[in-house]
Amino acid sequence: MNLADLWDRLLRAMQHSIGHDAVEVWLKSTIPLALNGKVLTLEVANRYYRDWIVENYQAQLQANASELLDDDIVVKIIASDDHEPANLQSDSQEHPLNVGTNPHQTFEAFVVGECNRFAQAAALAVADSPGKAYNPLYIWGPSGLGKTHLLHAIANRVLSRNPTAGVLYVTSEDFVNDVVTCIRHNRQEDLREKYRRRAQLLLVDDIQFLTGRDATQKEFFHTFNTLQAAGHQIVITSDVPPKQIDKLEGRLRTRFEGGLIADMQPPDTETLLAILQQKAEAEGFAIPHEVAEAIAHRTEGNVRELEGLLHRVKAAVDFYGGPVTPDFVRSHIPGLFDRPKVDVTVAGIIEAVSRYHNLRSADIVGKKRTRLLTVPRHIAMYLARTHTRLSFPELGKEFGDRDHTTVQHGYKRVAAEMSENADLSYKIRLIEQGLGLR
């Protein structure tokens, strides 16, 4: 096996180990330099890539390489800028920062539907006028809907217009690790050089994981202030809106809320099918409508799960050969066409509504009456009355021992609003789809 074949197979193995997105971001641009004996040498773009891959993926790379070659392989990772001087500030103009961006996730590859139209438009506006349109831009929504894709789309559009722009994509875990490493090795200036002086566009994924980390939040607060004061763009994603992030410093919360907040909702079946067809075309093969619908129904609105099923279908085609027919998929991916048994309970409805709104089930049945809770609570009452045979008094017991008139009021209120409120109808349809009721 030559080096190129080994690396191609190793990337495929890593996709199964750490996921397609992680491979695209951190490993796809890696260059295999040599295989000398039992040492596989890889080159990455810079020291930040090297440090991250060494800490997070080197062990898995070695395990997969050892399995492929049936030997104990050591993976050595070097950075192309290892020869550069340690003082980053002196060469920052010559070597602009561009870390973590995925060139394949662009606006052109992003499928727009009612569920994400506002967030996509806001991201596009930021990419066209960084630091001027909305700063910060805060995009939130459940996992697997394309928030990360929008971050990379912004980065790629900015870089297409200004290839020397300092663009930095990190997860909140990356930021935490950088802070910890720099404190441990007394290299705080390196941290500030990377985030405050060289980054003109800072993209932070899953900001909710900064919760409860005082030193990291303090560092991020000062980074945020420095970049914003300099007119540099900040874009943040999260699973929840700022006010729902536990143990987040108030001064950070107010800064997040001081920009534009755009939410993303799970896509409906039509949007899922459009996303699936686009991704299939990008992979170079077509999927029959019956197969596409089966995949869309199984993923319940999660784009990441949809992509995973698509890769399973493609892997089966690559391995076994043959056309992508329903019979082929039934043979090699058992259960894909099996509709899940629908056994709807009040508890299941409450859980589905809570998950959709990024709440806890205890919040729905609790006694608090904030608008953040009453709207989801009424939706749960409406769905429970519509899809179970329980009476209003019985439902009252399920909803925290409430009086039956309270449940009746919630049901009637939602039923009356649905004919006039398209957003509410769409939301309920998505929750029903997730419960397997559509």
C-alpha positions in Angstrom: 0.0 0.0 0.0 1.5 3.3 -1.0 1.4 6.4 1.2 -1.5 8.1 -0.7 -3.7 5.0 -0.4 -2.8 4.6 3.2 -3.8 8.2 4.0 -7.0 7.9 2.0 -8.0 4.8 4.0 -6.9 6.3 7.2 -9.1 9.3 6.7 -12.1 7.0 6.0 -11.3 5.1 9.2 -11.1 8.4 11.2 -14.5 9.4 9.9 -16.0 6.4 11.6 -14.0 7.1 14.8 -14.4 10.9 15.2 -17.0 11.9 12.7 -17.1 13.4 9.2 -17.1 17.1 10.4 -14.0 16.7 12.6 -12.1 15.0 9.8 -13.1 17.8 7.4 -12.0 20.5 9.7 -8.9 19.1 11.3 -7.5 16.3 9.1 -8.5 16.8 5.5 -5.8 19.4 4.8 -3.1 17.3 6.5 -0.3 16.2 4.3 1.2 12.7 4.7 5.0 13.2 4.3 6.5 9.8 4.8 6.2 6.3 6.2 9.6 5.2 7.5 9.4 1.8 9.1 6.8 2.2 11.8 6.7 6.0 11.9 4.1 7.8 9.8 4.9 11.5 9.6 2.1 14.0 8.9 2.4 17.8 8.3 -0.2 20.3 9.3 -0.6 24.0 8.6 0.6 25.4 11.8 1.4 24.8 15.5 -2.2 25.3 16.6 -3.4 22.6 14.3 -0.5 20.3 15.5 -1.2 20.9 19.2 -4.9 20.3 18.8 -4.5 17.1 16.7 -1.8 15.7 19.0 -4.0 16.2 22.1 -7.3 15.1 20.6 -6.7 12.7 17.7 -3.2 11.4 17.7 -4.0 8.3 19.7 -6.9 7.4 17.4 -4.7 8.0 14.3 -2.1 5.6 15.7 -4.7 3.0 16.5 -6.4 3.2 13.1 -3.0 3.2 11.3 -1.8 0.2 13.3 -4.9 -1.7 12.4 -4.6 -0.8 8.7 -1.0 -1.9 8.5 -1.3 -4.7 11.0 1.7 -3.3 13.0 2.4 -0.9 15.8 2.5 2.5 14.0 3.7 5.7 15.6 2.1 8.9 14.1 4.4 11.9 14.2 2.8 15.3 13.5 4.8 18.3 12.5 3.8 21.8 11.7 4.8 23.7 8.6 5.5 26.8 10.7 7.7 25.0 13.3 10.7 26.8 11.9 9.1 30.2 12.5 10.2 32.3 15.5 8.3 31.9 18.7 7.4 35.7 18.8 4.1 35.6 16.9 3.7 39.3 16.8 6.7 39.9 14.7 5.4 37.8 11.9 1.7 38.3 12.2 1.5 40.5 9.1 3.5 38.1 7.0 1.5 35.0 8.1 -2.2 36.0 8.6 -4.2 33.8 10.9 -6.6 31.3 9.2 -7.3 28.4 11.6 -10.0 25.8 11.6 -12.0 26.8 8.6 -13.6 24.2 6.4 -13.5 25.1 2.7 -16.4 22.8 1.8 -19.0 24.4 4.0 -20.1 27.5 2.0 -23.3 29.5 1.6 -23.8 27.9 -1.8 -23.8 24.4 -0.1 -26.3 25.5 2.6 -29.9 24.7 1.9 -32.3 27.4 3.0 -35.8 26.7 4.4 -38.2 28.5 6.6 -36.4 26.9 9.6 -33.1 28.7 9.0 -33.9 31.5 6.6 -33.4 34.3 9.1 -30.1 32.9 10.5 -28.8 32.4 7.0 -29.6 35.9 5.9 -28.0 37.3 9.1 -24.9 35.2 8.5 -24.7 36.4 4.9 -25.0 40.0 6.0 -22.1 39.6 8.4 -20.0 37.9 5.8 -20.5 40.8 3.4 -19.9 43.5 6.0 -17.9 42.0 8.9 -17.8 44.2 11.9 -20.6 46.5 10.6 -23.8 44.5 10.1 -24.4 42.7 13.4 -21.7 42.4 16.0 -21.9 40.0 17.6 -24.1 37.6 15.7 -25.4 34.9 18.0 -27.0 31.9 16.3 -28.7 29.3 18.5 -30.7 26.1 18.0 -30.7 22.4 18.7 -27.6 20.3 17.7 -27.3 19.1 14.1 -29.1 21.9 12.2 -26.2 23.6 10.4 -25.0 26.2 12.9 -21.4 25.2 12.3 -21.9 25.2 8.6 -23.0 28.8 8.8 -19.8 29.7 10.7 -17.6 28.2 8.1 -19.7 29.8 5.3 -19.0 33.2 6.8 -15.3 32.4 7.0 -15.1 31.2 3.4 -17.0 34.2 2.0 -14.7 36.6 4.0 -11.6 34.8 2.8 -12.8 34.7 -0.8 -12.8 38.5 -0.8 -9.7 39.0 1.4 -7.4 35.9 1.5 -5.1 37.6 4.0 -7.9 38.2 6.6 -7.2 36.8 10.0 -10.0 34.3 10.4 -10.2 32.0 13.5 -12.8 29.3 14.0 -12.7 27.5 17.4 -15.1 25.6 19.5 -15.5 26.7 23.1 -13.5 23.6 24.1 -10.6 24.8 21.9 -10.7 28.2 23.7 -10.8 26.5 27.1 -7.8 24.3 26.1 -5.9 27.3 24.8 -6.5 29.2 28.1 -5.5 26.2 30.2 -2.3 25.5 28.2 -1.2 29.1 28.2 -1.7 29.5 31.9 0.1 26.2 32.6 3.1 27.2 30.5 2.9 30.9 31.4 2.3 31.9 27.7 -0.6 34.3 28.1 0.8 36.6 25.5 0.6 33.9 22.9 -3.1 33.5 23.8 -3.7 37.2 23.4 -1.7 37.4 20.2 -3.8 34.6 18.7 -7.2 35.8 19.7 -7.0 39.6 20.2 -4.4 40.9 17.8 -4.4 38.5 14.8 -8.1 37.5 14.6 -10.2 39.9 12.5 -13.1 37.4 12.4 -13.6 35.2 15.5 -16.1 32.3 15.1 -16.8 30.4 18.3 -18.9 27.2 18.2 -20.9 25.9 21.2 -20.3 28.9 23.5 -22.6 27.3 26.2 -19.7 25.1 27.3 -17.9 28.1 28.8 -20.4 27.8 31.6 -18.9 27.8 35.1 -15.3 28.4 34.0 -14.4 31.7 35.7 -10.9 32.2 34.3 -11.9 31.3 30.8 -15.0 33.5 30.9 -12.8 36.4 32.1 -10.3 35.9 29.2 -13.2 35.6 26.7 -14.8 38.8 28.1 -11.6 40.8 27.5 -11.1 39.2 24.1 -14.6 40.1 23.1 -14.2 43.7 24.2 -10.9 44.1 22.4 -12.2 42.7 19.1 -15.4 44.6 19.2 -13.6 47.9 20.0 -11.3 47.3 17.0 -14.3 46.8 14.7 -13.6 43.1 14.3 -16.5 40.6 13.8 -17.5 38.0 16.4 -20.0 35.2 15.6 -21.1 32.8 18.2 -23.3 29.6 18.2 -25.0 27.9 21.0 -27.7 25.2 21.7 -29.6 27.8 23.8 -30.2 31.5 23.8 -27.9 33.6 26.1 -30.4 33.9 29.0 -30.5 30.1 29.2 -26.8 29.5 29.6 -26.3 28.5 33.3 -23.4 30.1 35.2 -22.6 32.6 32.5 -21.3 35.9 33.7 -23.8 38.7 33.5 -21.4 40.9 31.6 -20.9 38.3 28.9 -24.7 37.6 28.7 -25.4 41.3 28.1 -22.8 41.5 25.4 -24.2 38.4 23.6 -27.6 39.9 23.8 -26.3 43.3 22.6 -25.9 42.0 19.0 -28.3 40.1 16.8 -29.8 36.8 18.1 -31.0 34.4 15.3 -32.5 31.0 16.1 -32.6 27.9 13.9 -35.3 25.3 14.1 -35.4 21.7 12.9 -36.2 21.5 9.2 -39.5 20.1 7.9 -39.5 17.1 5.6 -39.3 19.1 2.4 -36.2 21.0 3.5 -34.6 17.7 4.8 -35.2 16.2 1.4 -33.6 19.2 -0.4 -30.6 19.0 1.9 -30.3 15.2 1.4 -30.4 15.6 -2.4 -27.8 18.3 -2.4 -25.4 16.3 -0.2 -26.0 13.2 -2.3 -25.1 15.1 -5.5 -22.0 16.4 -3.8 -21.0 12.8 -3.0 -21.5 12.0 -6.7 -24.6 9.7 -6.7 -28.4 10.0 -6.9 -30.9 8.7 -4.4 -34.4 7.5 -5.4 -37.2 9.5 -3.8 -38.4 6.5 -1.7 -34.9 6.1 -0.2 -34.6 9.8 0.4 -37.9 9.9 2.2 -37.0 7.0 4.4 -33.8 8.7 5.5 -35.6 12.0 6.1 -38.2 10.3 8.3 -35.6 8.4 10.3 -33.6 11.5 11.2 -36.4 13.5 12.8 -35.0 16.9 11.6 -31.4 16.4 12.5 -29.2 17.3 9.6 -26.1 15.7 11.1 -27.9 12.3 11.5 -29.2 12.7 8.0 -25.6 13.1 6.7 -24.6 10.0 8.7 -27.3 7.8 7.1 -26.3 9.2 3.7 -22.7 8.1 4.3 -23.9 4.6 5.4 -25.8 4.3 2.1 -22.8 5.5 0.1 -20.4 3.2 2.0 -22.7 0.2 1.2 -22.8 1.2 -2.5 -19.0 1.6 -2.6 -18.5 -1.8 -0.9 -21.1 -4.0 -2.6 -21.7 -2.1 -5.8 -25.0 -1.8 -7.6 -27.6 0.9 -8.0 -29.1 2.7 -5.0 -32.5 1.1 -5.2 -35.0 0.6 -2.3 -34.3 -3.2 -2.4 -30.6 -2.6 -2.3 -30.9 -0.4 0.8 -33.3 -2.8 2.5 -30.8 -5.6 2.0 -27.7 -3.7 3.3 -29.1 -1.2 5.8 -31.8 -3.2 7.7 -34.5 -1.2 9.4 -34.1 2.0 7.4 -37.6 1.6 5.9 -39.2 0.5 9.2 -41.4 3.2 10.6 -40.9 3.5 14.3 -43.8 2.3 16.4 -45.7 5.3 17.7 -46.7 4.9 21.3 -47.4 8.4 22.4 -47.5 9.2 26.1 -48.0 12.5 27.9 -44.5 12.1 29.3 -43.1 11.5 25.7 -44.9 14.6 24.5 -43.6 16.7 27.4 -40.1 15.5 26.7 -40.4 16.3 23.0 -41.7 19.8 23.6 -39.0 20.4 26.2 -36.2 19.2 23.9 -37.5 21.4 21.1 -37.5 24.5 23.3 -34.2 23.5 25.1 -36.0 23.2 28.4 -36.3 20.4 31.0 -39.4 18.3 31.4 -39.5 19.5 35.0 -39.9 23.1 33.7 -43.0 22.2 31.7 -44.8 20.6 34.7 -43.4 23.0 37.2 -45.2 26.0 38.8 -43.2 28.9 37.2 -45.3 31.0 34.8 -42.8 33.0 32.8 -43.6 33.4 29.0 -40.5 31.3 28.3 -42.3 28.4 30.0 -46.1 29.0 29.5 -46.0 28.9 25.7 -44.2 25.4 25.5 -46.5 24.3 28.4 -49.6 25.1 26.4 -48.2 23.4 23.3 -47.6 20.3 25.4 -51.2 20.4 26.7 -52.6 20.8 23.2 -50.6 17.9 21.9 -51.4 15.7 24.9 -55.1 16.4 24.4 -54.9 15.9 20.6 -52.9 12.7 20.6 -53.9 10.8 23.7 -57.3 9.7 25.0 -56.9 11.2 28.5 -59.5 13.6 29.8 -58.7 17.1 31.0 -58.8 16.1 34.7 -56.4 13.2 33.9 -54.1 15.5 31.9 -54.1 17.9 34.8 -52.5 15.2 37.0 -49.9 14.6 34.3 -49.1 18.4 34.2 -48.1 18.8 37.9 -51.5 18.2 39.5 -53.0 21.2 37.8 -56.7 21.9 37.7 -58.4 20.5 34.6 -59.5 24.0 33.6 -55.9 25.1 33.3 -55.2 22.3 30.8 -58.4 23.1 29.0 -57.4 26.8 28.7 -54.0 25.9 27.4 -55.4 23.5 24.8 -58.0 26.0 23.6 -55.6 28.8 23.4 -53.2 26.9 21.1 -56.0 25.5 19.0 -57.4 29.0 18.4 -54.0 30.5 17.6 -52.9 27.9 15.1 -55.2 29.1 12.3 -53.7 32.6 12.6 -50.1 31.9 13.7 -48.1 30.2 11.0 -45.0 30.0 13.1 -46.9 28.2 15.9 -48.5 25.8 13.4 -45.0 25.1 11.9 -43.5 24.5 15.3 -46.3 22.0 16.3 -45.9 20.2 13.0 -42.2 19.7 13.6 -42.8 18.4 17.1 -45.4 16.0 15.8 -42.9 14.9 13.1 -40.3 14.2 15.8 -42.8 12.1 17.7 -43.5 10.1 14.5 -47.1 11.4 14.2 -46.6 12.7 10.7 
